Amino acid sequence: MYHQLLQSFVRDVCDLPLAVIAAGHAAGYVLQAGAIGTPWSRIALVAPTWRGPLPTMMGKQQPWFKTIRETVGTPILGQALYKLNTLPSFLRFMYRQHVYTNAATLTPNFIAQKYQITQQPGARFAPAAFVTGGLDPADNRDNFLKPLHALAAVPLMVVIGEQSPPASNAEMEALASQPTVQSRRLAGSLGLHEEYASEVAELLLPFLR
């Protein structure tokens, strides 16, 4: 569905060809869209990922990940589990561990805003899918990199956060090592595009122009 939404939006709304910036999992969606004909003129990928947290932690997909998604989707138990995993204290912990590098950024107001987002009606479904790999744009590294063959003529830059978690960093470096890919590194982690937005913009604008 996400692949179709992206392709339809570009086809119906955008003037083509166009440059695209994608962060995190959106990287895989952008690469695959380009491989099937979406006319990207330039591609910038910021802290690109293709595996959700649990598959990254476990090294691969597990059958019981689907059970977690289905459990979180239930009306009572699922809502309770989601509530526990979106407490402000837990959000702060997760942001500090994997997403942001500067603890001073995680102010009470910041966490309150993030918490408010998590409490919207139906908000638990997409995070549960993401965490368990249900939104992964590829099932292995080779398939994540496969679209690059069709995009060899498109300028492509990868921006890697220097403090990214080791497993995620290894996947970013594998992408950056491809012969058609330019790469840059900045301070930051998986939330590089949020935490250091100005620095990312300063780096990407010359490339996009």
Residue pairs with C-beta under 8 A, 6 or more apart in sequence:
2 29
2 135
3 29
3 32
3 33
3 137
6 29
6 30
6 33
6 38
7 33
7 36
7 38
10 16
10 18
10 33
10 38
16 39
17 39
17 40
17 41
18 39
18 40
18 41
19 40
19 41
19 42
19 43
19 44
19 208
20 30
20 40
20 42
20 43
20 44
21 44
21 45
21 46
21 204
21 208
22 29
22 30
22 43
22 44
22 45
22 46
22 48
23 45
23 46
23 47
23 48
23 192
23 193
24 46
24 47
24 48
24 49
24 190
25 49
25 50
25 52
25 130
25 135
25 136
25 137
27 45
27 48
27 49
27 50
27 137
28 48
28 49
28 50
28 136
28 137
28 138
28 144
29 137
30 40
30 43
30 45
31 43
31 45
31 137
31 144
31 147
31 148
31 151
32 137
32 138
32 147
33 40
34 40
34 43
34 147
34 150
34 151
34 154
35 146
35 147
35 149
35 150
35 151
36 150
40 151
40 154
41 154
41 155
42 154
42 155
42 156
42 157
42 207
42 208
43 151
43 154
43 155
43 156
43 157
44 156
44 157
44 159
44 204
44 207
44 208
45 156
45 157
45 158
45 159
45 175
46 159
46 192
46 193
46 200
46 204
47 159
47 160
47 161
47 164
47 168
47 172
47 188
47 189
47 190
47 191
47 192
47 193
48 158
48 171
48 172
48 175
49 56
49 168
49 171
49 172
49 190
50 136
50 137
50 138
50 141
50 144
50 171
51 133
51 136
51 171
52 130
52 131
52 132
52 133
52 134
52 135
52 136
53 98
53 130
53 131
54 62
54 65
54 68
54 131
54 132
54 133
55 61
55 62
55 65
55 132
55 133
55 136
56 165
56 167
56 168
57 167
61 133
61 139
65 132
65 133
65 134
66 132
66 134
68 128
68 131
68 132
69 128
69 129
69 132
69 134
71 77
71 78
71 81
72 78
72 81
72 82
72 124
72 125
72 128
73 124
73 125
73 128
78 124
78 128
79 124
82 118
82 123
82 124
82 127
82 128
84 90
86 115
86 118
86 119
88 111
88 112
88 115
91 111
91 114
91 115
91 118
92 106
92 111
95 106
95 111
95 114
95 191
96 103
96 106
98 165
98 189
98 190
99 189
99 190
99 191
99 194
99 195
100 106
100 188
100 189
100 191
100 194
100 195
101 161
101 163
101 187
101 188
101 189
101 195
102 195
105 195
117 123
118 127
126 135
128 134
129 135
137 144
138 144
138 146
141 171
141 174
144 171
144 175
145 174
145 175
145 178
148 156
148 178
148 180
148 181
151 180
152 180
155 182
155 207
156 180
156 181
156 182
157 181
157 182
157 183
157 184
157 204
157 207
158 172
158 175
158 176
158 181
158 182
158 183
158 184
159 183
159 184
159 185
159 186
159 192
159 200
159 203
159 204
160 169
160 172
160 173
160 176
160 183
160 184
160 185
160 186
161 169
161 185
161 186
161 187
161 188
161 189
161 190
161 192
162 185
162 186
162 187
162 188
163 187
163 188
163 189
164 172
164 188
164 189
164 190
164 192
165 189
165 190
168 190
175 181
176 183
182 207
184 203
186 192
186 196
186 199
186 200
186 203
187 196
187 199
188 195
188 196
188 199
189 195
192 200
193 200
